[in-house]
Structure formats: C-alpha cells, structure tokens
Amino acid sequence: MINDLALRLFVTGQTSRAERAIQTATAICVRLDADASCLEIIDILEQPQAAEQEHILATPTLVRESPLPRRRVVGDLSRLDEVLAILGLDSPATPAHGSE
C-alpha cells in the first residue's frame, strides 16, 4: 500500500477519452491499494487556471504529485502497466526512482 500516493488527472470535458483516462487513474489507485482520495480529477474546461499553473498543454495528463519526484504521463493512458512504469509505480515494494 502506498499511503502518500497523490495523482492529478487533467482532462478536457466528458469525452470517451477522458472517461478512459479516469478509469486508468482509478485503477492505479485500486491496484496500489491507495487511499480513495489519492486521485484528483481536474476538467480544464471548468478550471483553466489549474491547467495554466501546471503548464498542461495536452490532455489527458496524469501527474504523480507524490511520492516525489513528480512525474507525468501525457496522452494515451490505456496501457496500465506502461503508465505505472512511467510514473515509477510499477513495483509497489520498491521506492520510486530518485526517492528514498
């Protein structure tokens, strides 16, 4: 279980692509047995300032806020294992790369 997992998912509206991204991000929380509040979903149509602050240029974008270092995946989130690897979450027993 990862107690300090914090993910932010930036999507644009309620599209099928956004829904798939939400499903993948939710699956990450479930797979890692993280707290239900580990995922924050931000629709940039409703909160454009949040996208601007985070320099989000494309959606979907999934950001691992913690554990540090921050990492992000932009675009297709359909391959759960690849997304986990990019975010450094592919092996829950091992600390993320670059963190202790």
C-alpha positions as CSV (number, residue, x, y, z in Angstrom):
1,M,0.0,0.0,0.0
2,I,1.2,3.5,-0.9
3,N,-0.1,5.9,1.8
4,D,1.2,9.1,0.2
5,L,0.2,8.5,-3.4
6,A,-1.2,11.7,-4.9
7,L,-2.3,11.8,-8.5
8,R,-3.8,14.7,-10.5
9,L,-5.6,13.9,-13.8
10,F,-6.2,16.7,-16.2
11,V,-9.0,16.1,-18.8
12,T,-11.0,18.1,-21.2
13,G,-14.7,17.7,-20.8
14,Q,-16.7,14.5,-20.5
15,T,-15.4,12.6,-23.6
16,S,-14.8,8.9,-24.1
17,R,-11.0,9.7,-23.9
18,A,-11.4,11.4,-20.6
19,E,-13.5,8.5,-19.3
20,R,-10.8,6.0,-20.2
21,A,-8.2,8.2,-18.5
22,I,-10.3,8.4,-15.4
23,Q,-10.7,4.6,-15.4
24,T,-7.0,4.1,-15.7
25,A,-6.1,6.5,-13.0
26,T,-8.7,5.0,-10.7
27,A,-7.3,1.5,-11.5
28,I,-3.9,2.7,-10.4
29,C,-5.2,3.7,-7.0
30,V,-7.0,0.4,-6.6
31,R,-4.1,-1.7,-7.8
32,L,-1.7,0.0,-5.4
33,D,-4.3,-0.2,-2.6
34,A,-4.0,3.6,-2.2
35,D,-6.4,5.8,-0.2
36,A,-9.5,6.7,-2.1
37,S,-8.5,10.3,-2.0
38,C,-5.3,9.7,-4.0
39,L,-6.9,10.9,-7.2
40,E,-7.9,14.5,-8.1
41,I,-9.6,14.9,-11.4
42,I,-9.4,18.4,-13.0
43,D,-11.5,19.3,-16.0
44,I,-9.6,22.1,-17.7
45,L,-12.8,23.4,-19.3
46,E,-14.0,24.1,-15.7
47,Q,-10.7,25.1,-14.2
48,P,-8.5,26.5,-16.9
49,Q,-6.3,28.3,-14.3
50,A,-5.2,24.9,-12.8
51,A,-4.0,23.8,-16.3
52,E,-2.2,27.1,-16.8
53,Q,-0.5,26.8,-13.4
54,E,0.7,23.3,-14.1
55,H,1.7,24.1,-17.7
56,I,-0.7,21.5,-19.1
57,L,-0.6,21.7,-22.9
58,A,-2.4,18.4,-23.8
59,T,-5.0,16.1,-22.2
60,P,-5.3,13.7,-20.7
61,T,-2.3,14.4,-18.5
62,L,-1.7,12.3,-15.4
63,V,0.7,13.8,-12.8
64,R,2.1,11.9,-9.9
65,E,2.5,14.6,-7.2
66,S,3.8,12.2,-4.6
67,P,5.8,10.3,-3.8
68,L,8.5,12.7,-5.1
69,P,9.9,13.3,-7.7
70,R,6.9,14.4,-9.7
71,R,6.3,12.6,-12.9
72,R,3.7,13.0,-15.7
73,V,2.2,11.0,-18.5
74,V,0.6,12.8,-21.4
75,G,-1.8,11.3,-23.9
76,D,-2.9,7.7,-24.2
77,L,-3.3,6.2,-20.7
78,S,-4.9,2.9,-21.9
79,R,-1.9,0.7,-21.1
80,L,-2.0,0.5,-17.3
81,D,1.4,-1.3,-17.0
82,E,3.1,1.3,-19.1
83,V,1.6,4.1,-17.2
84,L,2.6,2.6,-13.9
85,A,6.2,2.2,-15.2
86,I,6.4,5.8,-16.5
87,L,5.1,7.0,-13.1
88,G,7.6,4.8,-11.3
89,L,4.8,2.9,-9.6
90,D,5.3,-0.5,-11.3
91,S,6.8,-2.1,-8.2
92,P,5.0,-1.0,-5.1
93,A,7.6,-2.7,-2.9
94,T,10.4,-0.6,-4.4
95,P,10.6,3.2,-3.8
96,A,10.2,5.3,-6.8
97,H,13.3,6.2,-8.8
98,G,15.2,9.0,-7.2
99,S,13.3,9.0,-3.9
100,E,14.2,7.3,-0.6
